[in-house]
């Protein structure tokens, strides 16, 4: 005797959907694929030269570099002139203002110490604008405060000789240019570039195959 199955317990056969049947809505959550913005949008975030990956040169920064270089050159010429006057006995007291004020006897210990002090002063007058020129070109932001030291070093011309005053206008001009707003933004961009980690790029190398491929 066969077992009776109620209609509720009977298995239902699923009819395959016909062509005219409505398509059931998909209730699964839609996941959006994450993508990067276009390349030009990424480049706008850090406006650098695409050829070098470094910030583009700003005219005020370039002119400031030239001014500091000219100041260093003028100070070097003034120091050479002072040294030439010091090694000659007839012009020893007229070589620098420091010698004129103190009037030491040529060849004495005081004259040797004053000559050494003159070289130190001249070295500071040459090195300070030279240092500012190099670091302005490299986009170091600290040169804005270093410009004050450059002006102080140029003021040492009072102790050296009148020729050393030729460096003062260039140092002042360079100090004004590095404090311009556009130069400040340029220094800030350099700071961002230096703080961004470098991306290691894959460089393909030639592949050497076995002897079979060599003779093919």
DARAPE-V559431 format. One line per field, one symbol per residue. ss: DSSP state (A for helix, B for strand, O for the rest). phi: phi as a letter, one per 40 degrees, with the letter a starting at -180 (. if undefined). psi: psi as a letter, one per 20 degrees, with the letter a starting at -180 (. if undefined). A space follows every 50 residues. Layout:
ss = ???
phi = ???
psi = ???
This chain:
ss = OOOOOOOOOOOOOOOOOOOOOOOOOOOOOOOOOOOOOOAAAAAAAOOOOO OOOOOOOOAAAAAAAAAAAAAAAAAAAAAAAAAAAAOOAAAAAAOOAAAA AAOOOOOOAAAAAAAAAAAAAAAAAAAAAAAAAAAAAOOOOOAAAAAAAA AAAAAAAAOOOAAAAAAAAAAAAAAAAAOOAAAAAAAAAAAAAAAOOOOO OOOOOOOOOOAAAAOO
phi = .cccbcccccccccccccccccccccccccccccbccdcccccccbcbcc cbgbccccddcccccccccccccccccccccccccccbccbccbcbcccc ccfccdgcccccccccccccccccccccccccccccccgccccccccccc ccccccddccacccccccccccccccccccdccccccccccccccccccc ccbcbccccccccccc
psi = pqpppqhhipqppppqprhiqqpqqoiqppppppqqrqhhgghhhnnroh hhjqqqppghhghhggghghghghhgghghhhghhhiphhjgijgrhghh hhlqppirhhhghhhhhghgghhghghghgghgghghikphiighhhghg ghhhiihhherhhiihhghhggghhghijqhhhghghhhhhgghipqqpo qpoqqpppaahghhj.
